[in-house]
Amino acid sequence: MVKKSVVSGISAVKEDRVVAEIVSMASAFQSRIYFETESKVINAKSIMGMMTLNLLAGNEISISIEGEDEEEAMKAIEDFLLGR
């Protein structure tokens, strides 16, 4: 299992599009992927769940990934959130 905290760089203008892209990206991996805030733990493969998170710029999100491709999944999601 890998776990990392990331500060989101997502602007409010494109939050919905970004959430859809994250769900699509997460669904491409076999690992279980969860985004956590202070009060929620959300399956990153759930569009409805992910829409309840506030992924706006400056918000800290903890990402937990467990599975055979966890390292690749973490790199892809982290790079995406940080705009790399």
N, C-alpha and C positions, 0 to 999 in steps of 0.2 A: 504494500500500500504506500502511495505517495500522497503527501498533503502539503499544500503551499498556500500562502496568503498573497493575494494580488490586489493592487489598488486599480480599480476600473478607470479606463480612459474614454468611456463611452459618453457621447453627448446625448442630451434628451431628444434632440431632433431625430436621431436615427436609432433609438433604443429598440423599437419593435423589430426592425430589420436585423439588428445585431443579435437579438435574442433568437430569432429564427435561424440565423446562421450558426449560432452556438449549438442549438438543438440538432441541427443537421450534422454538424461536425462531430458532436458527441455520439450521435447515433451510428456513425461510421466506425466507431471503435467497439470492441467486445467488452471492454472493462466497464465496471460500474462507476459512474461519475456523478458526484454530488457537489452542489454549490451550497455554501453555508453562510448565513449572516448571523447576527446576534440572536435572532429569534426564529430562524427557519432553516431547515435542511431540505433541499429540493433536488430531485432527480434531474440531472441536466438533459436527459433525453425526453423530458415532459414539457411540451410547449406551454401548456396551461400553468404548470408549476413555475416554470422559468419566468413567465409574464408577471408573477406576483413578486419577484425580486425587484429591487430598485438598483439596476445596474448602471447608475449614472456616474459621471466622472467624479473621482475622489472617494467613492465608496469602497471599503475594503471587503473583499469576498474571499472566503476560504474554500479552496477546491480540494476535494478528496477523491482519489481514483484508486481502484483496486481491480486487478486483472492482468491477463497476460500481456497486454499492450499498454500498460499504465504509463510507462515513461514517455512513449510516443504521444499518447493522448494528452498528457500534462504539457509537454512542449508545444503541441499544436494549439491548445486552448490558451495557454499563457501568452504565447506569441501573438495570437489573435487579440486578446484583451489589451495587450500592451502596444498594439499597432506595429508589430515587427514584420 
